[in-house]
Amino acid sequence: MRRKLFGIFVALLSAFTLSAQMPANENIAWRYSVEPLQGDTCAITLTATLAPGWHIYDFGPYTGGPNALEMLFAPKAGAEMVGSPEPQQEAHVAYSEMFKKDVGSYEGRPKFVQKVVVTAPETTVEVLIRADVCEDGGNCTSSESRLSVKLTNPNATASTDTVSAAPTSEASSGSLWGMIIEAILWGFMALLTPCVFPMVPMTVSFFMKGSENRAASRFKAIMYGVFIVALYTLPIAALIIITRVVGGDAVTANIFNWLATHWLPNIIFFIVFMVFAASFFGAFEIVMPSKLVNKSDSKADRAGLGGVFFMALTLVLVSFSCTGPIVGSVLIKSTSGEVWAPIFTMLAFSTTFALPFMLCALFPALLNKLPKSGGWLNSVKVVLGFVELALGLKFLSVADQTYHWGLLDREIYLALWIAIFTLLGFYLLGKLKFKHDSEVKYIGVPRLILSIVVFSFVVYMLPGMWGAPLKGLSGYLPPIQTQDFVISQGGAVAATTPVNTSGRKYADFLTLPYNLDGFFDLDEAKEYAAKQDKPIFIDFTGHGCVNCREMEARVWSDEQVLNHLRNNYVICALYVDDKKVVAEEDWLVTEKGKTLKRLGEINSHILREFNANAQPYYVLMSPDGEVLVDPRAYDLDVDGFVKFLESGLAAYEISRL
């Protein structure tokens, strides 16, 4: 009797063990192991144990054939998948009479290795494995297994909360570096403007006095550069710091969002750029009030650091008529990013601008090697006038897009740019002449090369009139869905009329690129996603968001991305800068009791719930509001974006089990 009871116990224990190992299918079981590699990388080894006489197919893919092996990985915060799972043995390839083609299969104990970078002390990767488990005789059953792989990294010191913000920080950092490089280039260009270049001899003559004491003169020269940088940067920094102290990050972000998207500052910037362009063309001269300049210049004659400071102030005031539009352009582009971006970009611009003056102050003899001012400076001034004319349109375009005026659609914007840069090309060839230009008897090699570059740029823009994506200019142009006439080019550019938007909120004035179907209200998107049993792709975007347009042109246009967005997700685009006043039933009352009536304010409030304030910002969410994977911000890595979408799908599939 005891033996019989013991036998029954062993049989039950064996059955329990077998069911624990093979929960999805009695003919296959999956196990995992983790092996550390170099640095923060480790390898997840997934091992299948197949019953004798049974096999699974390889990754394929197969059309009209067997269901290929599928492994979906959903990494939590602090884990990033590297590449795809790699089989550690070759599949057995043989001709299948059933499928009439060669198919690959594994039997026994096949192993697959997936590399992953672990940046958190502890994290988890959810794995969903789907396979057809088939008997050699042809009988097949479906298998669906879920594994929760726990990962540790003894080298990591950041907490999970810190890591969860990393994708945003990294993406913002990449965007910030782009703005810093652009600010540096503008800083160099500002040095060639006519109102800045004459300040070089004034700087040298000032620092020639007292140059006998080398240590003191070097210190003053360095402080001269520091003062120039401070005069450009500190006012912006003070505005940001004060608003952050008074109202926090949200208030600061709102101020810069207002500056970047409201019609008033954008129209003011547009008018300023047009006025400065007319001035550069010779219509009139813009100068700072002589009383103000003379007062600061007189104080610059004083000895000591006070004199150095007023010398720097004189430089900033005198050069303002040329650097003002450049400074405005630098600032307005940085306001759509993190609130600290204006400080860093202005620091980069002012440092670049101040460095040559500091060098002249350190080594006054360098003046003799500099070219003398003359007609070439006026040519530089005119060229900058054309550039100001083109860039000024961007401000009018932002206001036009934000308030839906319909003045500057993409083809009109492009037509103006084509005309402006064509005229610039003719000017460089000497075919146009302005009021203060010297006679051009012949053109030199530099002007010829520059004219070739300009005309090449015009030729590059021409196909855009028929819908070419012009990815290099995507951040400056209005979105392609504003263009009336588009010739489809194999999916890279599609028709601009949105589909299936009847009755959806805000679809009468908001659109998605590439003829994508989507929503502009999160509640509507959730309701529709629940019916379709699909995850939601939330796109926090803006009409004035340069990086958003660049992401759409360079990343969304990829066929893999478009396929996911069209077929696997419900898209919800939330514009954070739209000025439309919504219906009263859609108003939002915040925790502090403030009523938000405009669509952009409401969407911006939703964005801050994800601890973010920069656009673009992408969130993958289940219909019930669960965030599936870490959100993603500005990042032009197409493969990374595809993995982001695939990991969201995997997380959604796993959450449904």
C-alpha positions in Angstrom: 0.0 0.0 0.0 2.8 2.4 0.9 4.6 1.5 -2.4 1.4 2.2 -4.3 0.9 5.6 -2.5 4.6 6.4 -3.2 4.2 5.6 -6.8 1.1 7.8 -7.1 3.0 10.6 -5.4 6.0 10.3 -7.8 3.6 10.2 -10.8 1.8 13.4 -9.6 5.1 15.1 -8.9 6.4 14.2 -12.3 3.3 15.4 -13.9 3.5 18.7 -12.0 7.1 19.1 -13.0 6.4 18.4 -16.6 3.5 20.9 -16.6 5.7 23.5 -15.0 8.3 23.1 -17.6 5.9 22.9 -20.6 3.0 25.2 -19.7 2.1 26.1 -23.3 2.6 22.7 -25.1 3.5 19.3 -23.7 5.9 18.7 -26.6 8.1 21.8 -25.9 9.5 23.7 -23.0 11.6 26.9 -22.9 14.2 27.9 -20.4 16.5 30.9 -20.2 19.9 31.6 -18.8 21.8 34.9 -18.6 25.6 35.3 -19.2 27.4 38.6 -18.7 29.5 39.9 -21.6 31.7 43.0 -21.8 30.7 46.2 -20.1 26.9 46.5 -19.5 26.1 43.9 -22.2 24.8 40.5 -21.4 23.4 37.5 -23.4 20.1 35.9 -22.8 20.2 32.3 -24.0 16.7 30.8 -24.7 16.8 27.0 -24.9 13.9 24.9 -26.2 13.5 21.2 -25.2 11.5 19.4 -27.8 10.0 15.9 -27.3 11.5 13.2 -29.4 10.1 13.2 -33.0 8.9 16.8 -32.8 10.4 20.0 -34.3 9.8 23.7 -34.7 10.4 25.8 -37.8 13.1 28.5 -38.1 12.6 32.3 -38.3 11.7 32.2 -42.0 9.9 34.3 -43.1 7.6 32.1 -45.2 4.9 33.1 -47.6 2.3 30.4 -48.0 4.3 28.1 -45.7 4.6 27.1 -42.1 4.3 29.6 -39.2 7.8 30.7 -38.5 9.4 30.9 -35.1 8.6 34.3 -33.5 10.3 35.8 -30.5 9.0 39.1 -29.1 11.0 41.0 -26.5 9.5 43.7 -24.3 12.3 45.3 -22.2 11.5 47.2 -19.1 13.3 50.4 -18.0 17.0 49.9 -18.0 17.2 47.3 -20.8 17.9 47.8 -24.5 17.9 45.0 -27.0 20.8 44.7 -29.3 20.1 43.1 -32.7 17.9 40.1 -33.1 18.1 36.6 -31.6 20.8 34.5 -33.1 20.4 30.7 -33.4 23.4 28.8 -32.1 23.0 25.9 -34.6 22.1 25.7 -38.2 18.5 24.8 -39.1 17.9 21.6 -40.9 16.7 22.6 -44.3 14.7 20.1 -46.4 12.0 20.2 -49.1 8.5 20.0 -47.7 5.9 18.2 -49.7 3.2 19.9 -47.7 4.3 23.4 -48.4 6.1 22.7 -51.7 9.2 24.6 -50.7 12.4 24.3 -48.7 11.8 24.9 -45.0 14.2 25.0 -42.0 13.5 23.4 -38.7 15.1 22.7 -35.3 14.8 19.6 -33.1 16.2 18.4 -29.8 17.5 21.3 -27.7 18.0 24.4 -30.0 19.4 27.5 -28.4 19.0 31.2 -29.4 21.0 34.1 -28.0 19.7 37.6 -27.6 22.1 40.4 -26.6 20.9 43.2 -24.3 22.4 46.2 -22.7 21.5 46.6 -19.1 21.9 50.1 -17.6 19.9 49.6 -14.4 21.0 47.6 -11.3 18.0 45.3 -11.9 15.5 45.1 -14.7 13.3 42.6 -16.6 12.7 41.6 -20.2 9.4 40.0 -21.0 9.7 37.4 -23.8 6.8 36.0 -25.8 7.7 33.0 -28.0 5.4 31.6 -30.6 6.0 28.5 -32.6 4.3 25.6 -34.4 5.5 22.4 -32.8 5.2 19.7 -35.4 5.5 15.9 -35.4 7.7 14.3 -38.1 4.5 12.8 -39.5 3.0 16.2 -40.1 0.8 16.8 -37.0 1.3 20.3 -35.7 0.1 22.2 -32.6 0.6 25.9 -31.8 2.8 26.9 -28.9 2.8 30.2 -27.1 5.3 30.6 -24.2 6.0 33.6 -21.9 9.2 34.1 -20.0 10.1 36.9 -17.5 13.9 37.2 -17.7 15.4 39.0 -14.7 18.7 40.9 -15.4 21.2 42.5 -13.1 24.1 44.8 -13.7 26.6 45.2 -10.8 28.3 48.1 -12.7 25.1 50.2 -12.8 24.6 52.8 -10.1 21.5 54.6 -11.4 18.1 53.7 -10.0 15.3 52.5 -12.2 13.5 55.8 -11.9 16.6 57.5 -13.3 17.0 55.1 -16.1 13.3 55.5 -17.1 14.1 59.1 -18.0 17.2 58.2 -20.0 15.6 57.9 -23.5 14.2 61.4 -23.3 17.5 62.8 -21.9 19.6 61.1 -24.6 17.3 62.2 -27.4 17.1 65.7 -26.1 20.9 65.7 -25.8 21.2 64.7 -29.4 18.9 67.5 -30.5 20.7 70.0 -28.2 24.0 69.2 -29.8 22.6 69.9 -33.2 21.3 73.3 -32.0 24.7 74.0 -30.4 26.6 73.3 -33.7 24.2 75.5 -35.6 24.7 78.3 -33.0 28.4 78.0 -33.4 28.1 78.4 -37.2 25.9 81.4 -36.7 28.6 82.8 -34.3 31.2 82.6 -37.0 28.9 84.1 -39.6 28.1 87.0 -37.3 31.8 87.9 -37.3 31.7 88.7 -41.0 28.8 91.2 -40.7 29.7 94.9 -41.5 28.7 96.2 -38.1 30.9 93.7 -36.3 34.0 93.6 -38.4 35.0 97.3 -37.8 35.0 96.6 -34.1 38.2 94.6 -34.5 40.6 97.6 -34.8 38.7 99.3 -32.0 39.4 96.2 -29.8 43.1 96.2 -30.7 43.6 99.9 -30.1 42.0 99.6 -26.7 44.1 96.7 -25.6 47.3 98.2 -27.1 47.2 100.5 -24.1 48.9 99.0 -21.1 50.1 96.0 -23.1 53.5 96.4 -21.4 52.2 94.5 -18.4 51.7 91.1 -20.1 50.0 89.3 -17.2 47.5 92.1 -16.6 46.7 92.6 -20.3 46.2 88.9 -20.7 43.8 88.8 -17.7 41.9 91.8 -19.1 41.7 90.2 -22.6 40.3 87.0 -21.1 37.7 88.9 -19.1 36.8 90.8 -22.2 35.7 87.6 -23.8 33.9 86.5 -20.6 32.0 89.8 -20.5 30.9 89.4 -24.1 29.6 85.9 -23.4 27.9 87.1 -20.2 26.1 90.0 -21.9 24.6 87.6 -24.4 23.9 84.7 -22.2 23.0 86.0 -18.7 19.7 87.8 -19.7 18.4 84.6 -21.1 19.6 82.6 -18.1 18.0 85.1 -15.7 14.6 84.8 -17.5 14.7 81.0 -17.3 15.9 80.9 -13.6 13.4 83.5 -12.4 10.4 81.8 -14.1 11.6 78.4 -12.8 11.8 79.7 -9.2 8.5 81.5 -9.4 6.4 78.9 -11.2 8.6 75.8 -11.8 9.5 74.0 -15.0 5.9 74.1 -16.3 5.8 77.9 -16.2 9.2 78.2 -17.9 8.2 75.7 -20.6 4.9 77.7 -21.1 6.8 80.9 -21.6 9.1 79.5 -24.2 6.3 77.6 -25.8 4.4 80.9 -26.0 7.5 82.6 -27.5 7.9 79.9 -30.1 4.3 79.5 -31.2 2.1 82.5 -30.4 1.3 84.7 -33.4 2.5 88.0 -31.7 6.2 87.1 -31.2 6.4 85.2 -34.4 4.9 88.1 -36.4 7.3 90.5 -34.6 10.3 88.3 -35.5 9.0 88.1 -39.1 8.8 91.9 -39.4 12.2 92.4 -37.7 13.8 89.9 -40.2 12.2 91.7 -43.1 13.3 95.1 -41.9 16.8 93.9 -41.3 16.9 92.3 -44.8 15.8 95.6 -46.3 18.5 97.3 -44.4 21.1 94.8 -45.5 20.0 95.4 -49.1 20.8 99.2 -48.6 17.3 100.6 -48.2 18.3 102.3 -44.9 20.8 102.0 -42.1 19.9 100.6 -38.7 22.1 101.8 -35.8 21.8 101.8 -32.1 21.0 105.2 -30.6 24.3 107.2 -30.7 23.8 108.5 -27.1 23.6 105.0 -25.7 26.7 103.8 -27.7 28.7 107.0 -26.9 28.0 106.7 -23.2 29.2 103.1 -23.0 32.1 103.9 -25.2 33.2 106.8 -23.0 33.2 104.6 -20.0 35.3 102.0 -21.8 38.2 104.5 -21.6 38.4 103.9 -17.9 41.2 101.7 -16.6 40.6 98.3 -14.9 37.9 95.7 -15.4 35.2 98.4 -15.5 36.7 99.7 -18.7 36.9 96.2 -20.1 33.3 95.6 -19.3 32.1 98.8 -21.0 34.3 97.9 -24.0 32.4 94.6 -24.2 29.1 96.4 -23.8 30.0 98.8 -26.6 30.8 95.8 -28.9 27.5 94.2 -28.1 25.5 97.4 -28.7 27.3 98.4 -31.9 27.0 94.9 -33.4 23.4 94.4 -32.4 22.0 95.6 -35.7 23.7 92.6 -37.3 23.6 90.0 -34.5 20.1 90.8 -33.4 18.3 88.7 -36.1 20.9 85.9 -35.7 20.4 85.8 -31.9 16.6 85.7 -32.4 17.0 82.9 -34.9 19.2 80.9 -32.5 16.8 81.4 -29.6 13.6 80.7 -31.4 14.9 77.3 -32.6 16.0 76.3 -29.2 12.7 77.1 -27.5 10.9 74.0 -28.8 13.3 71.8 -26.9 14.2 71.5 -23.2 13.9 74.8 -21.3 17.7 74.9 -20.7 18.4 74.7 -24.4 18.3 78.5 -25.0 21.1 78.9 -22.4 23.4 76.4 -23.9 22.8 77.5 -27.5 23.3 81.2 -26.6 26.4 80.2 -24.7 27.7 78.4 -27.8 26.9 81.4 -30.1 28.4 84.0 -27.8 31.6 82.0 -27.1 32.2 81.6 -30.8 31.5 85.2 -31.4 33.7 86.4 -28.5 36.7 84.2 -29.2 38.2 86.1 -32.1 37.9 89.4 -30.2 39.5 87.9 -27.2 42.4 86.6 -29.4 42.8 90.1 -30.9 42.9 91.5 -27.3 45.5 88.9 -26.4 47.6 89.5 -29.5 47.0 93.0 -30.9 49.5 92.4 -33.7 47.1 90.1 -35.4 45.2 93.1 -36.7 47.9 93.7 -39.4 47.1 90.2 -40.9 43.3 90.8 -41.2 41.8 91.9 -44.5 40.8 95.6 -44.7 37.1 96.4 -44.9 35.7 97.4 -48.2 33.3 96.3 -51.0 33.5 92.7 -50.0 31.9 93.5 -46.6 28.9 95.0 -48.4 28.6 91.8 -50.5 28.6 89.8 -47.2 25.9 92.2 -46.0 23.7 91.6 -49.1 24.1 87.8 -48.9 23.0 87.9 -45.3 20.0 90.0 -46.4 18.9 87.2 -48.7 19.4 84.7 -45.8 17.4 86.9 -43.4 14.6 87.1 -46.0 14.4 83.3 -46.3 14.7 82.6 -42.6 12.1 85.2 -41.7 9.5 83.3 -43.5 9.8 80.5 -40.9 8.3 82.7 -38.2 5.3 83.6 -40.4 5.0 79.9 -41.2 4.9 78.9 -37.5 2.1 81.4 -36.8 0.3 80.3 -40.0 0.4 76.6 -39.0 -0.5 77.2 -35.3 -3.5 79.4 -36.1 -4.5 77.7 -39.4 -4.5 80.8 -41.5 -3.6 79.0 -44.7 -1.2 81.7 -45.9 2.0 79.7 -46.3 1.3 76.2 -47.5 4.3 74.1 -48.4 4.4 74.8 -52.1 4.0 78.6 -51.5 6.8 78.5 -49.0 9.0 76.6 -51.4 8.2 78.9 -54.3 9.4 81.9 -52.2 12.6 80.1 -51.2 13.3 79.1 -54.8 12.9 82.7 -55.9 15.0 84.1 -53.1 17.9 81.8 -53.6 17.8 82.1 -57.4 18.1 85.9 -57.0 21.0 85.3 -54.5 22.7 83.1 -57.2 22.4 85.9 -59.8 23.7 88.4 -57.3 26.8 86.3 -56.7 27.4 86.1 -60.4 27.2 89.9 -60.6 23.9 90.0 -62.5 22.2 92.0 -59.7 23.6 95.1 -58.1 22.5 97.0 -54.9 22.8 100.6 -53.8 26.2 100.3 -52.0 27.8 97.6 -54.1 31.1 98.1 -55.8 31.4 97.4 -59.5 32.0 93.7 -60.2 34.2 93.5 -63.4 34.8 89.8 -62.9 33.9 87.2 -60.2 36.5 85.4 -58.2 36.7 81.7 -57.6 35.0 81.9 -54.1 32.0 83.7 -55.5 31.8 81.2 -58.4 31.9 78.3 -56.0 29.3 79.9 -53.7 27.0 80.6 -56.7 27.3 76.9 -57.8 26.3 75.9 -54.2 23.3 78.2 -54.2 22.0 77.2 -57.6 22.5 73.5 -56.7 20.3 74.2 -53.6 17.7 75.7 -55.9 17.7 72.6 -58.1 17.4 70.4 -55.0 14.3 72.3 -53.9 12.5 72.2 -57.3 11.1 68.6 -57.0 9.6 69.7 -53.7 7.0 71.6 -55.7 5.6 68.2 -56.7 5.9 66.6 -53.3 9.5 65.4 -53.0 10.2 64.9 -49.3 13.3 67.2 -49.2 14.5 65.5 -46.0 17.4 67.9 -45.6 15.0 70.8 -45.2 12.2 69.0 -43.3 12.7 71.0 -40.2 12.3 74.4 -42.0 9.4 73.6 -44.3 5.7 73.4 -43.5 4.5 69.8 -43.2 3.9 68.0 -46.4 0.2 67.5 -45.6 -0.3 71.2 -46.3 0.7 70.8 -49.9 -2.1 70.7 -52.4 -0.4 68.7 -55.2 1.7 65.6 -54.4 3.0 62.9 -56.8 3.3 59.7 -55.0 6.9 58.3 -55.0 6.7 54.7 -54.0 5.4 55.4 -50.5 7.9 58.0 -49.5 5.3 60.6 -50.1 1.6 59.9 -50.1 -1.5 61.8 -50.6 -2.2 64.5 -48.1 -6.0 64.0 -47.5 -6.5 62.2 -44.2 -8.6 59.0 -44.4 -11.6 57.8 -42.2 -11.7 61.0 -40.1 -15.4 61.7 -40.4 -16.8 62.8 -37.1 -13.5 62.6 -35.2 -12.5 65.6 -33.1 -10.3 68.3 -34.6 -9.9 66.3 -37.9 -11.4 69.2 -39.7 -8.2 71.3 -39.2 -5.5 68.8 -38.1 -3.9 66.1 -40.4 -1.3 63.4 -40.3 1.5 62.9 -42.8 1.7 60.1 -45.4 -2.1 59.7 -45.5 -2.0 58.0 -42.1 -5.3 57.3 -40.3 -5.4 58.6 -36.7 -7.0 60.6 -34.0 -6.3 64.0 -32.3 -8.1 63.3 -29.0 -6.7 60.7 -26.6 -10.0 59.5 -25.2 -11.3 58.8 -28.8 -8.1 57.0 -29.6 -8.4 54.8 -26.5 -12.0 53.9 -27.3 -11.2 53.0 -30.9 -8.0 51.0 -29.9 -10.1 48.9 -27.5 -12.5 48.0 -30.3 -9.6 47.2 -32.7 -7.6 45.4 -30.0 -4.5 47.5 -30.8 -2.0 49.5 -28.8 -1.9 53.3 -29.2 1.0 55.4 -30.7 0.8 58.8 -29.0 2.7 61.5 -30.9 3.2 64.7 -28.8 4.0 67.1 -31.6 3.6 70.8 -32.5 3.1 73.0 -35.5 6.3 75.0 -34.7 8.3 71.9 -33.8 11.3 71.6 -36.1 12.4 68.3 -34.7 8.9 66.9 -35.2 9.0 67.6 -39.0 12.5 66.2 -39.2 11.4 63.0 -37.5 8.4 62.6 -39.8 10.6 63.2 -42.9 13.6 61.0 -41.9 12.1 58.3 -39.7 8.3 58.0 -40.3 8.9 57.8 -44.0 10.7 54.5 -43.6 8.6 51.6 -44.9 8.9 49.5 -41.8 7.8 52.4 -39.6 4.9 53.3 -41.9 3.8 49.6 -41.9 3.7 49.5 -38.1 1.9 52.8 -37.9 -0.7 51.9 -40.5 -1.4 48.3 -39.5 -0.3 47.7 -35.9 -1.1 50.9 -34.0 -3.9 53.4 -33.4 -2.2 56.8 -34.0 -3.1 59.7 -31.7 -1.3 63.0 -32.6 -1.5 65.6 -29.7 -0.5 69.1 -30.8 0.8 71.0 -27.8 0.9 74.4 -29.4 -2.4 74.6 -31.2 -4.4 77.7 -30.3 -7.9 76.3 -31.1 -10.4 76.9 -28.3 -12.2 73.6 -28.0 -15.8 72.9 -27.0 -16.7 73.7 -23.4 -17.3 70.0 -22.6 -13.7 69.3 -23.5 -12.2 71.9 -21.2 -9.7 70.6 -18.7 -9.5 71.8 -15.1 -6.0 71.2 -13.6 -5.2 70.1 -10.0 -4.6 73.8 -9.2 -8.1 74.8 -10.4 -7.0 76.4 -13.7 -9.3 75.9 -16.6 -7.5 75.0 -19.9 -9.6 75.9 -22.9 -7.2 75.7 -25.8 -6.3 72.4 -27.5 -2.5 73.0 -27.2 -2.8 73.8 -23.4 -4.7 70.6 -22.8 -2.3 68.4 -24.7 0.7 70.2 -23.1 -0.8 69.3 -19.7 -1.1 65.7 -20.7 2.5 65.7 -21.9 3.7 66.9 -18.5 1.9 63.9 -16.9 4.7 61.9 -18.5 7.4 64.2 -16.9 8.3 65.6 -20.3 8.0 69.1 -21.9 9.8 68.7 -25.2 8.6 67.6 -28.6 8.5 65.2 -30.3 7.7 62.7 -27.6 6.3 59.3 -28.4 4.4 57.1 -26.0 3.2 53.5 -26.7 0.1 52.8 -24.6 -2.5 50.1 -24.2 -6.2 51.0 -24.6 -6.6 51.0 -20.9 -3.9 53.6 -20.4 -0.9 51.4 -19.5 2.5 52.7 -20.8 4.0 49.6 -22.6 7.6 50.6 -22.9 9.8 53.6 -22.1 8.8 56.6 -24.2 11.0 57.8 -26.9 11.9 61.4 -27.9 13.8 63.0 -30.8 16.2 60.4 -32.3 16.9 59.9 -36.0 17.9 56.3 -35.6 15.4 54.5 -37.9 16.4 51.0 -36.7 16.0 52.2 -33.1 12.6 53.5 -33.8 11.5 50.3 -35.5 12.7 48.3 -32.4 10.8 50.8 -30.2 7.6 50.0 -32.1 8.3 46.3 -32.1 9.0 46.2 -28.4 5.7 48.0 -27.8 3.8 45.4 -29.8 5.6 42.6 -27.8 4.7 44.3 -24.5 1.1 44.6 -25.6 0.9 41.0 -26.7 2.4 39.8 -23.4 0.0 42.0 -21.4 -2.9 40.2 -23.0 -1.8 36.8 -21.9 
